[in-house]
């Protein structure tokens, strides 16, 4: 091998240096352009400012849209939950109100029923008292029932309204013949007893056969206040 082939002349080195420095030098204000023929140049992330700005705006827009959709969905869910809770409260309130109205209706019906029955008894009592004053024989029937309820009929005292007293005195003999076992009976006037009523006193107690007392017992049986 000739020694001339392995020697690089100094003049050649200088030429290479000049070319290298010329390739690396960049003049002020110079710009770079992506060569489309170079593979991967378009994906290097380096491009004109307008393209980078457009890409950023697109990403920001997508992020805003995503956030909006998420916020909208969350708001809708919260709204639905609030509506359900409000509906439950309204249903509970309506149910409670219906219960109160039902109880109020029942109370009013019971009160009305009591008032109607009380009025009916009051009217009936007035009618009966009027009939008793007109029909003097009523007191005789009341007295018979009172005496029949007494076991020991000896020594009874019977108190009557003054008008009834005079009537019973007139029919005393006939009355005593109808009643077995009656001995030593005494009749007395009592202005405190209304016509048609009778009070029978015995050694063992009293028999209250006054009409008002009988009405009170009937009212009590029907649960009506006097």
Residue pairs with C-beta under 8 A, 6 or more apart in sequence:
32 46
34 41
34 42
34 44
34 46
34 47
35 41
36 42
114 223
114 224
114 225
117 222
117 224
118 219
118 224
118 225
121 215
121 218
121 219
121 224
124 215
125 211
125 212
125 215
128 196
128 211
129 194
129 195
129 196
129 211
131 138
132 138
132 139
132 195
132 196
132 211
133 163
133 195
133 196
136 163
136 164
136 167
138 196
139 160
139 161
139 164
139 167
139 168
139 195
139 196
139 197
139 198
140 167
140 168
140 171
140 175
142 196
142 197
142 198
142 209
142 211
143 158
143 160
143 168
143 175
143 198
143 200
143 209
144 175
144 178
144 179
145 209
146 158
146 198
146 200
146 207
146 209
147 153
147 156
147 179
147 182
147 200
148 179
149 207
150 156
150 200
150 202
150 207
151 204
152 202
152 203
152 204
153 179
153 181
153 182
153 183
153 185
153 202
154 181
154 182
154 183
154 184
155 183
155 184
155 185
155 202
155 203
156 182
156 184
156 185
156 186
156 200
156 201
156 202
157 185
157 186
157 187
157 188
157 200
157 201
158 168
158 185
158 186
158 187
158 188
158 198
158 199
158 200
158 201
159 187
159 188
159 189
159 190
159 193
159 198
159 199
159 200
159 201
160 168
160 187
160 188
160 189
160 190
160 193
160 197
160 198
160 199
161 189
161 190
161 191
161 193
161 194
161 195
161 196
161 197
162 189
162 190
162 191
163 195
164 195
164 196
164 197
164 198
165 187
165 188
165 189
168 175
168 187
169 187
172 187
176 182
176 185
190 199
193 199
193 210
194 210
194 211
194 212
196 211
197 209
197 210
197 211
197 212
197 213
198 207
198 209
198 210
199 206
199 207
199 208
199 209
199 210
200 206
200 207
200 209
215 226
216 226
219 225
219 226
